[in-house]
């Protein structure tokens, strides 16, 4: 997390998708489902996108996540980036 500015909606979304489920001691369902990491890409992609949408809807109601997509950075090594097109609700 950043030293300041963590209350801004888009920063909160960025923080949420960097957390693995179970990492927060008093909120065990916050974060990305870690069981999706080892699944094959065709199976994990739709599940991870759904999980990210649920996470944002549940924990950051100020943001409407219109489009969530995964970008393969180095597919052979299993690296990916989550791209989220979202707007802050007014």
Secondary structure as UniProt FT lines:
FT   TURN            6..7
FT   HELIX           9..16
FT   TURN            17..18
FT   TURN            21..22
FT   TURN            25..26
FT   TURN            28..29
FT   HELIX           34..36
FT   TURN            37..38
FT   HELIX           41..59
FT   TURN            61..62
FT   STRAND          63..74
FT   HELIX           75..77
FT   STRAND          79..88
//
